[in-house]
Amino acid sequence: MKRIVYSPGEPSGIGPDLIIQLCNSPFWKEISIPIICLTDPKLIEDRSKTLNKKIKIKIIDAVENSNPNKKGILQIISISKCSNTGYGKLYKSNASYVLDNLNYGINEAINKKNVALVTGPISKENVISFKSNFSGHTEHIQKLTKSEDVLMVLGSSALKVAIATTHVPLKKVPKLITKELIINKVTILNNELKKKFKVKNPRIKLLGLNPHAGEGGKIGDEEKNILIPAVKELRKKKINVSMPMSADTAFTKKLLKETDAYLGMYHDQVLPVLKALSFGNSVNITLGVPIIRTSVDHGVALDIAGSGRADTSSLKEAIRTAKKII
């Protein structure tokens, strides 16, 4: 049986709220795939009281022992104890708990091909206080799956965007952009669009690093010296990728219709467009790794944790996408 494990992420944020709210909604049964939450039962009990939601907790000891969802019943595997179940404020003592749940979920997805991992939002700030070299879900999954390369993609019904470099300072981006990197990222994107999203001949738009894609070398030479040579090699492999495009005109209505996915050079080059068009209805997908992992498109939202105002739309999309890909 196909199953989904959910790692709620930062316990002080809305990750626990989202699964409690979904568990009490018609979606829980309609999705027709067992969802197992990796969490401390006390956290769920405490947050349920805060949210004034009545749910029944069912503790199981293995993913394969889960049953189909029933409204109001949350199946839980308890990995470790959450030291502070409060909300709205970060507690450094919870950082190891967050990683314990995430690592368990990753390993379940590695070892069981019919299991997908869906993740809630984490506080990188808090996790880094415990694990200094942590830079995000994507990079952590790459390390634990021992994958050569990885690609972060966010998608919605409006568009899909991938990122050549993820959570790095902007000043470091130019040095990271290499011909090999671009070839690897485009190849992963092309292959995974075919495999996971059933796109027969993916149409990929490559964004330039510099304004106006460098203006022929007059505003930076990365396009001329790195991106264009990479595109030429990719096209020899019959990959349908564009020459570097200026990001300020790449997302017109006409081009959106002609594109299956964009590859941007850095985080904030493409994500503002995606979130402007689809915030709350998009999903984060990790490609290039031997597991299925999707996630919400938003952060921990400490300011509304425990209020009952958390929007479950993105988590629903993450679950639907994971189910579809399995």
Secondary structure, 3 states (H helix, E strand, C coil): CCEEEEECCCCCCCHHHHHHHHHCCCHHHHCCCCEEEECCHHHHHHHHHHHCCCCEEEECCCHHHCCCCECCEEEEECCCCCCCCCCCCCCHHHHHHHHHHHHHHHHHHHHCCCEEEEECCCCHHHHHHHCCCCCCHHHHHHHHHCCCCCEEEEECCCCEEEECCCCCCHHHHHHHCCHHHHHHHHHHHHHHHHHHHCCCCCCEEEECCCHHHHHHHCCCCHHHHHHHHHHHHHHHCCCCECCCECCCCCCCHHHHHCCCEEEECCHHHHHHHHHHHHCCCCEEEEECCCCCEEECCCCCCCCCCCCCCCCCHHHHHHHHHHHHHC
